[in-house]
Amino acid sequence: MAKATKYYSLLVKRDGKWSIQFGDYDKEVVKDEEYDSYDTEVTKIIATSADQASIDAKVKSLNSGV
């Protein structure tokens, strides 16, 4: 059984909601984007499987407070 590959997404919180801004399979690339482009007080990096449904579900969960 193949190990699932983690996908890292950079989220930014605006108007009280998290939204996806950037993603990559390499967490260091995502950290570099976060550092170069955003105020880290309003960012979060999440790890999910690479499919869009998993990413969307995690963001929805964060926005609903679950």
mmJSON file of the N, C-alpha and C atoms, coordinates in Angstrom:
{"data_MODEL":{"atom_site":{
"group_PDB":["ATOM","ATOM","ATOM","ATOM","ATOM","ATOM","ATOM","ATOM","ATOM","ATOM","ATOM","ATOM","ATOM","ATOM","ATOM","ATOM","ATOM","ATOM","ATOM","ATOM","ATOM","ATOM","ATOM","ATOM","ATOM","ATOM","ATOM","ATOM","ATOM","ATOM","ATOM","ATOM","ATOM","ATOM","ATOM","ATOM","ATOM","ATOM","ATOM","ATOM","ATOM","ATOM","ATOM","ATOM","ATOM","ATOM","ATOM","ATOM","ATOM","ATOM","ATOM","ATOM","ATOM","ATOM","ATOM","ATOM","ATOM","ATOM","ATOM","ATOM","ATOM","ATOM","ATOM","ATOM","ATOM","ATOM","ATOM","ATOM","ATOM","ATOM","ATOM","ATOM","ATOM","ATOM","ATOM","ATOM","ATOM","ATOM","ATOM","ATOM","ATOM","ATOM","ATOM","ATOM","ATOM","ATOM","ATOM","ATOM","ATOM","ATOM","ATOM","ATOM","ATOM","ATOM","ATOM","ATOM","ATOM","ATOM","ATOM","ATOM","ATOM","ATOM","ATOM","ATOM","ATOM","ATOM","ATOM","ATOM","ATOM","ATOM","ATOM","ATOM","ATOM","ATOM","ATOM","ATOM","ATOM","ATOM","ATOM","ATOM","ATOM","ATOM","ATOM","ATOM","ATOM","ATOM","ATOM","ATOM","ATOM","ATOM","ATOM","ATOM","ATOM","ATOM","ATOM","ATOM","ATOM","ATOM","ATOM","ATOM","ATOM","ATOM","ATOM","ATOM","ATOM","ATOM","ATOM","ATOM","ATOM","ATOM","ATOM","ATOM","ATOM","ATOM","ATOM","ATOM","ATOM","ATOM","ATOM","ATOM","ATOM","ATOM","ATOM","ATOM","ATOM","ATOM","ATOM","ATOM","ATOM","ATOM","ATOM","ATOM","ATOM","ATOM","ATOM","ATOM","ATOM","ATOM","ATOM","ATOM","ATOM","ATOM","ATOM","ATOM","ATOM","ATOM","ATOM","ATOM","ATOM","ATOM","ATOM","ATOM","ATOM","ATOM","ATOM","ATOM","ATOM","ATOM"],
"id":[1,2,3,4,5,6,7,8,9,10,11,12,13,14,15,16,17,18,19,20,21,22,23,24,25,26,27,28,29,30,31,32,33,34,35,36,37,38,39,40,41,42,43,44,45,46,47,48,49,50,51,52,53,54,55,56,57,58,59,60,61,62,63,64,65,66,67,68,69,70,71,72,73,74,75,76,77,78,79,80,81,82,83,84,85,86,87,88,89,90,91,92,93,94,95,96,97,98,99,100,101,102,103,104,105,106,107,108,109,110,111,112,113,114,115,116,117,118,119,120,121,122,123,124,125,126,127,128,129,130,131,132,133,134,135,136,137,138,139,140,141,142,143,144,145,146,147,148,149,150,151,152,153,154,155,156,157,158,159,160,161,162,163,164,165,166,167,168,169,170,171,172,173,174,175,176,177,178,179,180,181,182,183,184,185,186,187,188,189,190,191,192,193,194,195,196,197,198],
"type_symbol":["N","C","C","N","C","C","N","C","C","N","C","C","N","C","C","N","C","C","N","C","C","N","C","C","N","C","C","N","C","C","N","C","C","N","C","C","N","C","C","N","C","C","N","C","C","N","C","C","N","C","C","N","C","C","N","C","C","N","C","C","N","C","C","N","C","C","N","C","C","N","C","C","N","C","C","N","C","C","N","C","C","N","C","C","N","C","C","N","C","C","N","C","C","N","C","C","N","C","C","N","C","C","N","C","C","N","C","C","N","C","C","N","C","C","N","C","C","N","C","C","N","C","C","N","C","C","N","C","C","N","C","C","N","C","C","N","C","C","N","C","C","N","C","C","N","C","C","N","C","C","N","C","C","N","C","C","N","C","C","N","C","C","N","C","C","N","C","C","N","C","C","N","C","C","N","C","C","N","C","C","N","C","C","N","C","C","N","C","C","N","C","C","N","C","C","N","C","C"],
"label_atom_id":["N","CA","C","N","CA","C","N","CA","C","N","CA","C","N","CA","C","N","CA","C","N","CA","C","N","CA","C","N","CA","C","N","CA","C","N","CA","C","N","CA","C","N","CA","C","N","CA","C","N","CA","C","N","CA","C","N","CA","C","N","CA","C","N","CA","C","N","CA","C","N","CA","C","N","CA","C","N","CA","C","N","CA","C","N","CA","C","N","CA","C","N","CA","C","N","CA","C","N","CA","C","N","CA","C","N","CA","C","N","CA","C","N","CA","C","N","CA","C","N","CA","C","N","CA","C","N","CA","C","N","CA","C","N","CA","C","N","CA","C","N","CA","C","N","CA","C","N","CA","C","N","CA","C","N","CA","C","N","CA","C","N","CA","C","N","CA","C","N","CA","C","N","CA","C","N","CA","C","N","CA","C","N","CA","C","N","CA","C","N","CA","C","N","CA","C","N","CA","C","N","CA","C","N","CA","C","N","CA","C","N","CA","C","N","CA","C","N","CA","C","N","CA","C","N","CA","C","N","CA","C"],
"label_alt_id":[null,null,null,null,null,null,null,null,null,null,null,null,null,null,null,null,null,null,null,null,null,null,null,null,null,null,null,null,null,null,null,null,null,null,null,null,null,null,null,null,null,null,null,null,null,null,null,null,null,null,null,null,null,null,null,null,null,null,null,null,null,null,null,null,null,null,null,null,null,null,null,null,null,null,null,null,null,null,null,null,null,null,null,null,null,null,null,null,null,null,null,null,null,null,null,null,null,null,null,null,null,null,null,null,null,null,null,null,null,null,null,null,null,null,null,null,null,null,null,null,null,null,null,null,null,null,null,null,null,null,null,null,null,null,null,null,null,null,null,null,null,null,null,null,null,null,null,null,null,null,null,null,null,null,null,null,null,null,null,null,null,null,null,null,null,null,null,null,null,null,null,null,null,null,null,null,null,null,null,null,null,null,null,null,null,null,null,null,null,null,null,null,null,null,null,null,null,null],
"label_comp_id":["MET","MET","MET","ALA","ALA","ALA","LYS","LYS","LYS","ALA","ALA","ALA","THR","THR","THR","LYS","LYS","LYS","TYR","TYR","TYR","TYR","TYR","TYR","SER","SER","SER","LEU","LEU","LEU","LEU","LEU","LEU","VAL","VAL","VAL","LYS","LYS","LYS","ARG","ARG","ARG","ASP","ASP","ASP","GLY","GLY","GLY","LYS","LYS","LYS","TRP","TRP","TRP","SER","SER","SER","ILE","ILE","ILE","GLN","GLN","GLN","PHE","PHE","PHE","GLY","GLY","GLY","ASP","ASP","ASP","TYR","TYR","TYR","ASP","ASP","ASP","LYS","LYS","LYS","GLU","GLU","GLU","VAL","VAL","VAL","VAL","VAL","VAL","LYS","LYS","LYS","ASP","ASP","ASP","GLU","GLU","GLU","GLU","GLU","GLU","TYR","TYR","TYR","ASP","ASP","ASP","SER","SER","SER","TYR","TYR","TYR","ASP","ASP","ASP","THR","THR","THR","GLU","GLU","GLU","VAL","VAL","VAL","THR","THR","THR","LYS","LYS","LYS","ILE","ILE","ILE","ILE","ILE","ILE","ALA","ALA","ALA","THR","THR","THR","SER","SER","SER","ALA","ALA","ALA","ASP","ASP","ASP","GLN","GLN","GLN","ALA","ALA","ALA","SER","SER","SER","ILE","ILE","ILE","ASP","ASP","ASP","ALA","ALA","ALA","LYS","LYS","LYS","VAL","VAL","VAL","LYS","LYS","LYS","SER","SER","SER","LEU","LEU","LEU","ASN","ASN","ASN","SER","SER","SER","GLY","GLY","GLY","VAL","VAL","VAL"],
"label_asym_id":["A","A","A","A","A","A","A","A","A","A","A","A","A","A","A","A","A","A","A","A","A","A","A","A","A","A","A","A","A","A","A","A","A","A","A","A","A","A","A","A","A","A","A","A","A","A","A","A","A","A","A","A","A","A","A","A","A","A","A","A","A","A","A","A","A","A","A","A","A","A","A","A","A","A","A","A","A","A","A","A","A","A","A","A","A","A","A","A","A","A","A","A","A","A","A","A","A","A","A","A","A","A","A","A","A","A","A","A","A","A","A","A","A","A","A","A","A","A","A","A","A","A","A","A","A","A","A","A","A","A","A","A","A","A","A","A","A","A","A","A","A","A","A","A","A","A","A","A","A","A","A","A","A","A","A","A","A","A","A","A","A","A","A","A","A","A","A","A","A","A","A","A","A","A","A","A","A","A","A","A","A","A","A","A","A","A","A","A","A","A","A","A","A","A","A","A","A","A"],
"label_entity_id":["1","1","1","1","1","1","1","1","1","1","1","1","1","1","1","1","1","1","1","1","1","1","1","1","1","1","1","1","1","1","1","1","1","1","1","1","1","1","1","1","1","1","1","1","1","1","1","1","1","1","1","1","1","1","1","1","1","1","1","1","1","1","1","1","1","1","1","1","1","1","1","1","1","1","1","1","1","1","1","1","1","1","1","1","1","1","1","1","1","1","1","1","1","1","1","1","1","1","1","1","1","1","1","1","1","1","1","1","1","1","1","1","1","1","1","1","1","1","1","1","1","1","1","1","1","1","1","1","1","1","1","1","1","1","1","1","1","1","1","1","1","1","1","1","1","1","1","1","1","1","1","1","1","1","1","1","1","1","1","1","1","1","1","1","1","1","1","1","1","1","1","1","1","1","1","1","1","1","1","1","1","1","1","1","1","1","1","1","1","1","1","1","1","1","1","1","1","1"],
"label_seq_id":[1,1,1,2,2,2,3,3,3,4,4,4,5,5,5,6,6,6,7,7,7,8,8,8,9,9,9,10,10,10,11,11,11,12,12,12,13,13,13,14,14,14,15,15,15,16,16,16,17,17,17,18,18,18,19,19,19,20,20,20,21,21,21,22,22,22,23,23,23,24,24,24,25,25,25,26,26,26,27,27,27,28,28,28,29,29,29,30,30,30,31,31,31,32,32,32,33,33,33,34,34,34,35,35,35,36,36,36,37,37,37,38,38,38,39,39,39,40,40,40,41,41,41,42,42,42,43,43,43,44,44,44,45,45,45,46,46,46,47,47,47,48,48,48,49,49,49,50,50,50,51,51,51,52,52,52,53,53,53,54,54,54,55,55,55,56,56,56,57,57,57,58,58,58,59,59,59,60,60,60,61,61,61,62,62,62,63,63,63,64,64,64,65,65,65,66,66,66],
"pdbx_PDB_ins_code":[null,null,null,null,null,null,null,null,null,null,null,null,null,null,null,null,null,null,null,null,null,null,null,null,null,null,null,null,null,null,null,null,null,null,null,null,null,null,null,null,null,null,null,null,null,null,null,null,null,null,null,null,null,null,null,null,null,null,null,null,null,null,null,null,null,null,null,null,null,null,null,null,null,null,null,null,null,null,null,null,null,null,null,null,null,null,null,null,null,null,null,null,null,null,null,null,null,null,null,null,null,null,null,null,null,null,null,null,null,null,null,null,null,null,null,null,null,null,null,null,null,null,null,null,null,null,null,null,null,null,null,null,null,null,null,null,null,null,null,null,null,null,null,null,null,null,null,null,null,null,null,null,null,null,null,null,null,null,null,null,null,null,null,null,null,null,null,null,null,null,null,null,null,null,null,null,null,null,null,null,null,null,null,null,null,null,null,null,null,null,null,null,null,null,null,null,null,null],
"Cartn_x":[0.844,0.0,0.886,0.653,1.469,1.116,2.151,1.949,1.384,0.382,-0.216,0.791,0.82,1.718,1.03,1.752,1.196,1.298,0.29,0.267,0.083,0.895,0.875,0.207,-0.739,-1.456,-1.25,-0.987,-0.867,-2.233,-2.747,-4.033,-3.81,-4.664,-4.632,-6.021,-6.053,-7.327,-7.659,-8.801,-9.303,-10.784,-11.186,-12.587,-13.102,-12.228,-12.623,-12.699,-12.305,-12.377,-11.021,-10.688,-9.47,-9.706,-8.716,-8.787,-7.412,-7.421,-6.193,-5.504,-4.205,-3.423,-2.342,-1.817,-0.681,-0.561,-0.024,0.194,1.34,1.935,3.049,3.25,3.932,4.273,5.447,6.195,7.364,7.01,7.022,6.622,7.539,8.823,9.752,9.403,8.928,8.494,7.305,6.382,5.203,5.625,6.563,7.065,7.743,8.501,9.151,8.119,7.06,5.99,5.327,5.085,4.476,5.372,6.647,7.595,7.731,7.791,8.015,6.79,5.6,4.41,3.358,3.428,2.312,2.778,1.905,2.092,1.741,2.706,2.474,1.462,1.032,-0.006,-1.374,-1.522,-2.811,-2.689,-1.677,-1.476,-1.453,-1.653,-1.602,-1.202,-0.355,-0.006,-0.66,-1.399,-2.058,-1.488,-1.562,-1.136,-2.347,-2.551,-3.662,-3.166,-4.036,-3.707,-3.856,-3.362,-3.229,-4.531,-5.592,-6.814,-7.543,-8.154,-8.813,-9.922,-10.623,-11.711,-11.19,-10.029,-9.439,-9.03,-8.443,-8.028,-9.255,-10.258,-11.489,-12.167,-12.184,-12.823,-12.104,-10.767,-9.998,-10.255,-10.279,-10.541,-11.95,-12.913,-14.289,-14.372,-13.657,-13.627,-13.052,-11.964,-11.369,-12.32,-13.006,-13.92,-15.184,-15.544,-16.747,-16.414,-15.118,-14.708,-14.652,-14.711,-14.695,-13.269],
"Cartn_y":[-1.183,0.0,1.242,2.156,3.356,4.353,5.0,6.03,7.289,7.872,9.095,10.236,11.052,12.198,13.399,14.044,15.237,16.419,17.263,18.497,19.629,20.648,21.766,22.967,23.55,24.717,25.88,27.039,28.269,28.942,29.168,29.837,31.23,32.155,33.517,33.836,34.45,34.808,36.261,36.434,37.766,37.81,38.871,39.034,37.827,37.249,36.153,34.787,34.679,33.395,33.043,31.749,31.239,30.976,31.324,31.015,30.533,29.703,29.123,30.165,30.326,31.273,30.601,29.47,28.839,27.416,26.528,25.154,24.495,23.481,22.744,21.455,20.498,19.258,19.444,20.514,20.798,21.889,21.522,22.472,23.691,23.509,24.632,25.669,25.22,26.134,26.957,26.31,27.012,28.001,27.602,28.509,29.731,29.514,30.628,31.603,31.076,31.924,32.711,32.047,32.708,33.852,33.577,34.574,35.755,35.451,36.479,37.35,36.816,37.497,37.897,37.38,37.588,37.907,38.56,38.77,37.449,36.822,35.485,35.452,36.609,36.62,36.255,36.307,35.98,34.796,33.959,32.8,31.511,30.428,29.091,28.149,27.176,26.139,24.848,24.225,22.963,21.856,20.629,19.459,18.564,18.183,17.302,16.358,15.47,14.738,15.725,15.347,16.3,16.611,15.863,16.108,17.347,18.066,19.334,19.164,18.041,17.805,17.772,17.165,17.111,18.491,19.269,20.629,21.474,21.413,22.188,21.795,20.496,20.019,20.563,20.597,21.115,22.605,23.362,24.8,25.048,24.28,24.407,24.125,23.094,22.744,23.894,24.479,25.597,26.787,27.053,28.195,27.986,26.732,26.465,26.289,26.314,26.186,24.767,23.804,22.383,21.93],
"Cartn_z":[0.0,0.0,0.0,-0.911,-1.032,0.067,0.567,1.583,0.918,1.526,0.99,1.071,0.053,0.009,0.643,1.547,2.179,1.222,1.279,0.506,1.503,1.398,2.33,1.678,2.391,1.886,2.841,2.256,3.018,3.028,4.224,4.388,4.947,4.548,5.064,5.605,6.78,7.399,7.09,6.412,6.081,6.428,7.079,7.471,8.249,9.075,9.94,9.279,8.015,7.295,6.706,6.774,6.165,4.686,3.869,2.443,1.968,0.959,0.41,-0.469,-0.246,-1.033,-1.87,-1.381,-2.043,-1.535,-2.356,-1.923,-2.656,-2.004,-2.595,-1.8,-2.418,-1.723,-0.764,-0.918,-0.09,0.928,2.201,3.245,3.278,2.984,2.998,1.927,0.775,-0.284,0.205,0.898,1.428,2.517,3.375,4.408,3.787,2.71,2.027,1.465,0.863,0.324,1.454,2.566,3.725,4.207,4.343,4.84,3.88,2.586,1.57,1.297,1.517,1.002,2.024,3.254,4.171,5.585,6.338,7.763,8.449,9.094,9.645,10.786,11.272,12.305,11.747,10.43,9.814,8.855,9.067,8.193,8.992,8.252,8.836,7.707,8.015,7.051,7.514,6.599,6.917,6.037,6.526,5.761,5.544,4.308,3.944,2.863,2.393,1.178,0.021,-1.135,-2.236,-2.977,-2.727,-3.498,-2.984,-3.898,-3.576,-2.548,-2.591,-1.637,-0.199,0.016,1.364,1.848,0.95,1.293,1.63,0.776,1.004,2.304,2.615,3.851,5.077,5.036,6.17,6.352,5.27,5.351,5.883,5.388,5.874,7.371,7.812,9.224,10.065,9.604,10.33,10.384,9.303,9.255,10.072,10.292,11.087,12.572,12.889,14.286,14.799,13.893,14.29,14.467],
"occupancy":[1.0,1.0,1.0,1.0,1.0,1.0,1.0,1.0,1.0,1.0,1.0,1.0,1.0,1.0,1.0,1.0,1.0,1.0,1.0,1.0,1.0,1.0,1.0,1.0,1.0,1.0,1.0,1.0,1.0,1.0,1.0,1.0,1.0,1.0,1.0,1.0,1.0,1.0,1.0,1.0,1.0,1.0,1.0,1.0,1.0,1.0,1.0,1.0,1.0,1.0,1.0,1.0,1.0,1.0,1.0,1.0,1.0,1.0,1.0,1.0,1.0,1.0,1.0,1.0,1.0,1.0,1.0,1.0,1.0,1.0,1.0,1.0,1.0,1.0,1.0,1.0,1.0,1.0,1.0,1.0,1.0,1.0,1.0,1.0,1.0,1.0,1.0,1.0,1.0,1.0,1.0,1.0,1.0,1.0,1.0,1.0,1.0,1.0,1.0,1.0,1.0,1.0,1.0,1.0,1.0,1.0,1.0,1.0,1.0,1.0,1.0,1.0,1.0,1.0,1.0,1.0,1.0,1.0,1.0,1.0,1.0,1.0,1.0,1.0,1.0,1.0,1.0,1.0,1.0,1.0,1.0,1.0,1.0,1.0,1.0,1.0,1.0,1.0,1.0,1.0,1.0,1.0,1.0,1.0,1.0,1.0,1.0,1.0,1.0,1.0,1.0,1.0,1.0,1.0,1.0,1.0,1.0,1.0,1.0,1.0,1.0,1.0,1.0,1.0,1.0,1.0,1.0,1.0,1.0,1.0,1.0,1.0,1.0,1.0,1.0,1.0,1.0,1.0,1.0,1.0,1.0,1.0,1.0,1.0,1.0,1.0,1.0,1.0,1.0,1.0,1.0,1.0,1.0,1.0,1.0,1.0,1.0,1.0],
"B_iso_or_equiv":[0.0,0.0,0.0,0.0,0.0,0.0,0.0,0.0,0.0,0.0,0.0,0.0,0.0,0.0,0.0,0.0,0.0,0.0,0.0,0.0,0.0,0.0,0.0,0.0,0.0,0.0,0.0,0.0,0.0,0.0,0.0,0.0,0.0,0.0,0.0,0.0,0.0,0.0,0.0,0.0,0.0,0.0,0.0,0.0,0.0,0.0,0.0,0.0,0.0,0.0,0.0,0.0,0.0,0.0,0.0,0.0,0.0,0.0,0.0,0.0,0.0,0.0,0.0,0.0,0.0,0.0,0.0,0.0,0.0,0.0,0.0,0.0,0.0,0.0,0.0,0.0,0.0,0.0,0.0,0.0,0.0,0.0,0.0,0.0,0.0,0.0,0.0,0.0,0.0,0.0,0.0,0.0,0.0,0.0,0.0,0.0,0.0,0.0,0.0,0.0,0.0,0.0,0.0,0.0,0.0,0.0,0.0,0.0,0.0,0.0,0.0,0.0,0.0,0.0,0.0,0.0,0.0,0.0,0.0,0.0,0.0,0.0,0.0,0.0,0.0,0.0,0.0,0.0,0.0,0.0,0.0,0.0,0.0,0.0,0.0,0.0,0.0,0.0,0.0,0.0,0.0,0.0,0.0,0.0,0.0,0.0,0.0,0.0,0.0,0.0,0.0,0.0,0.0,0.0,0.0,0.0,0.0,0.0,0.0,0.0,0.0,0.0,0.0,0.0,0.0,0.0,0.0,0.0,0.0,0.0,0.0,0.0,0.0,0.0,0.0,0.0,0.0,0.0,0.0,0.0,0.0,0.0,0.0,0.0,0.0,0.0,0.0,0.0,0.0,0.0,0.0,0.0,0.0,0.0,0.0,0.0,0.0,0.0],
"pdbx_formal_charge":[null,null,null,null,null,null,null,null,null,null,null,null,null,null,null,null,null,null,null,null,null,null,null,null,null,null,null,null,null,null,null,null,null,null,null,null,null,null,null,null,null,null,null,null,null,null,null,null,null,null,null,null,null,null,null,null,null,null,null,null,null,null,null,null,null,null,null,null,null,null,null,null,null,null,null,null,null,null,null,null,null,null,null,null,null,null,null,null,null,null,null,null,null,null,null,null,null,null,null,null,null,null,null,null,null,null,null,null,null,null,null,null,null,null,null,null,null,null,null,null,null,null,null,null,null,null,null,null,null,null,null,null,null,null,null,null,null,null,null,null,null,null,null,null,null,null,null,null,null,null,null,null,null,null,null,null,null,null,null,null,null,null,null,null,null,null,null,null,null,null,null,null,null,null,null,null,null,null,null,null,null,null,null,null,null,null,null,null,null,null,null,null,null,null,null,null,null,null],
"auth_seq_id":[1,1,1,2,2,2,3,3,3,4,4,4,5,5,5,6,6,6,7,7,7,8,8,8,9,9,9,10,10,10,11,11,11,12,12,12,13,13,13,14,14,14,15,15,15,16,16,16,17,17,17,18,18,18,19,19,19,20,20,20,21,21,21,22,22,22,23,23,23,24,24,24,25,25,25,26,26,26,27,27,27,28,28,28,29,29,29,30,30,30,31,31,31,32,32,32,33,33,33,34,34,34,35,35,35,36,36,36,37,37,37,38,38,38,39,39,39,40,40,40,41,41,41,42,42,42,43,43,43,44,44,44,45,45,45,46,46,46,47,47,47,48,48,48,49,49,49,50,50,50,51,51,51,52,52,52,53,53,53,54,54,54,55,55,55,56,56,56,57,57,57,58,58,58,59,59,59,60,60,60,61,61,61,62,62,62,63,63,63,64,64,64,65,65,65,66,66,66],
"auth_comp_id":["MET","MET","MET","ALA","ALA","ALA","LYS","LYS","LYS","ALA","ALA","ALA","THR","THR","THR","LYS","LYS","LYS","TYR","TYR","TYR","TYR","TYR","TYR","SER","SER","SER","LEU","LEU","LEU","LEU","LEU","LEU","VAL","VAL","VAL","LYS","LYS","LYS","ARG","ARG","ARG","ASP","ASP","ASP","GLY","GLY","GLY","LYS","LYS","LYS","TRP","TRP","TRP","SER","SER","SER","ILE","ILE","ILE","GLN","GLN","GLN","PHE","PHE","PHE","GLY","GLY","GLY","ASP","ASP","ASP","TYR","TYR","TYR","ASP","ASP","ASP","LYS","LYS","LYS","GLU","GLU","GLU","VAL","VAL","VAL","VAL","VAL","VAL","LYS","LYS","LYS","ASP","ASP","ASP","GLU","GLU","GLU","GLU","GLU","GLU","TYR","TYR","TYR","ASP","ASP","ASP","SER","SER","SER","TYR","TYR","TYR","ASP","ASP","ASP","THR","THR","THR","GLU","GLU","GLU","VAL","VAL","VAL","THR","THR","THR","LYS","LYS","LYS","ILE","ILE","ILE","ILE","ILE","ILE","ALA","ALA","ALA","THR","THR","THR","SER","SER","SER","ALA","ALA","ALA","ASP","ASP","ASP","GLN","GLN","GLN","ALA","ALA","ALA","SER","SER","SER","ILE","ILE","ILE","ASP","ASP","ASP","ALA","ALA","ALA","LYS","LYS","LYS","VAL","VAL","VAL","LYS","LYS","LYS","SER","SER","SER","LEU","LEU","LEU","ASN","ASN","ASN","SER","SER","SER","GLY","GLY","GLY","VAL","VAL","VAL"],
"auth_asym_id":["A","A","A","A","A","A","A","A","A","A","A","A","A","A","A","A","A","A","A","A","A","A","A","A","A","A","A","A","A","A","A","A","A","A","A","A","A","A","A","A","A","A","A","A","A","A","A","A","A","A","A","A","A","A","A","A","A","A","A","A","A","A","A","A","A","A","A","A","A","A","A","A","A","A","A","A","A","A","A","A","A","A","A","A","A","A","A","A","A","A","A","A","A","A","A","A","A","A","A","A","A","A","A","A","A","A","A","A","A","A","A","A","A","A","A","A","A","A","A","A","A","A","A","A","A","A","A","A","A","A","A","A","A","A","A","A","A","A","A","A","A","A","A","A","A","A","A","A","A","A","A","A","A","A","A","A","A","A","A","A","A","A","A","A","A","A","A","A","A","A","A","A","A","A","A","A","A","A","A","A","A","A","A","A","A","A","A","A","A","A","A","A","A","A","A","A","A","A"],
"auth_atom_id":["N","CA","C","N","CA","C","N","CA","C","N","CA","C","N","CA","C","N","CA","C","N","CA","C","N","CA","C","N","CA","C","N","CA","C","N","CA","C","N","CA","C","N","CA","C","N","CA","C","N","CA","C","N","CA","C","N","CA","C","N","CA","C","N","CA","C","N","CA","C","N","CA","C","N","CA","C","N","CA","C","N","CA","C","N","CA","C","N","CA","C","N","CA","C","N","CA","C","N","CA","C","N","CA","C","N","CA","C","N","CA","C","N","CA","C","N","CA","C","N","CA","C","N","CA","C","N","CA","C","N","CA","C","N","CA","C","N","CA","C","N","CA","C","N","CA","C","N","CA","C","N","CA","C","N","CA","C","N","CA","C","N","CA","C","N","CA","C","N","CA","C","N","CA","C","N","CA","C","N","CA","C","N","CA","C","N","CA","C","N","CA","C","N","CA","C","N","CA","C","N","CA","C","N","CA","C","N","CA","C","N","CA","C","N","CA","C","N","CA","C","N","CA","C","N","CA","C","N","CA","C"],
"pdbx_PDB_model_num":[1,1,1,1,1,1,1,1,1,1,1,1,1,1,1,1,1,1,1,1,1,1,1,1,1,1,1,1,1,1,1,1,1,1,1,1,1,1,1,1,1,1,1,1,1,1,1,1,1,1,1,1,1,1,1,1,1,1,1,1,1,1,1,1,1,1,1,1,1,1,1,1,1,1,1,1,1,1,1,1,1,1,1,1,1,1,1,1,1,1,1,1,1,1,1,1,1,1,1,1,1,1,1,1,1,1,1,1,1,1,1,1,1,1,1,1,1,1,1,1,1,1,1,1,1,1,1,1,1,1,1,1,1,1,1,1,1,1,1,1,1,1,1,1,1,1,1,1,1,1,1,1,1,1,1,1,1,1,1,1,1,1,1,1,1,1,1,1,1,1,1,1,1,1,1,1,1,1,1,1,1,1,1,1,1,1,1,1,1,1,1,1,1,1,1,1,1,1]
}}}
